[in-house]
């Protein structure tokens, strides 16, 4: 039974790179979560940068 599980997992491990190489559409689907996370991270970084700029303007404006 363990041998069948190991064989099945090994077959999947060897099949995924082959399928990824052969069909570019599958590659896009497979990498979609990575790009979604990067988009969210970029959006978060932009929000933090905007807050810093607005807080700097408030601080500088108050001292002038």
VMD Tcl script that draws the C-alpha trace (Angstrom):
set ca {
  {0.00 0.00 0.00}
  {2.80 2.43 0.90}
  {4.52 1.53 -2.36}
  {1.44 2.57 -4.35}
  {1.30 5.91 -2.54}
  {5.00 6.53 -3.21}
  {4.59 5.58 -6.88}
  {1.53 7.82 -7.28}
  {3.22 10.82 -5.66}
  {6.37 10.24 -7.72}
  {4.31 10.09 -10.92}
  {2.64 13.39 -10.06}
  {6.02 14.97 -9.26}
  {7.40 13.98 -12.65}
  {4.20 14.82 -14.55}
  {3.78 18.38 -13.27}
  {7.02 19.79 -14.76}
  {6.32 17.98 -18.02}
  {2.78 19.37 -18.25}
  {4.00 22.83 -17.19}
  {6.61 22.78 -19.95}
  {4.26 21.41 -22.61}
  {1.17 23.61 -22.07}
  {1.82 27.32 -21.38}
  {-1.83 27.87 -20.34}
  {-1.33 25.40 -17.49}
  {1.81 27.26 -16.50}
  {-0.13 30.56 -16.26}
  {-2.81 28.87 -14.14}
  {-0.18 27.27 -11.91}
  {1.64 30.57 -11.29}
  {-1.51 32.68 -10.79}
  {-1.42 32.56 -6.95}
  {2.14 33.94 -6.97}
  {1.16 36.93 -9.07}
  {-1.99 37.52 -7.00}
  {0.10 37.66 -3.84}
  {2.64 40.00 -5.48}
  {-0.18 42.34 -6.59}
  {-1.57 42.43 -3.05}
  {1.88 43.09 -1.61}
  {2.49 45.92 -4.08}
  {-0.89 47.44 -3.20}
  {-0.08 47.24 0.50}
  {3.35 48.86 -0.04}
  {1.71 51.69 -2.00}
  {-0.76 52.30 0.85}
  {2.07 52.44 3.39}
  {4.02 54.87 1.19}
  {0.95 57.10 0.80}
  {0.45 57.17 4.58}
  {4.08 58.15 5.10}
  {3.84 60.96 2.56}
  {0.60 62.30 4.04}
  {1.93 62.11 7.61}
  {5.14 63.89 6.54}
  {3.11 66.64 4.91}
  {1.05 67.07 8.08}
  {4.16 67.20 10.27}
  {5.99 69.61 7.97}
  {2.90 71.77 7.51}
  {2.38 72.06 11.26}
  {5.92 73.35 11.90}
  {5.93 75.97 9.16}
}
mol new
graphics top color blue
foreach p $ca { graphics top sphere $p radius 0.5 }
foreach p [lrange $ca 0 end-1] q [lrange $ca 1 end] { graphics top cylinder $p $q radius 0.2 }
display resetview
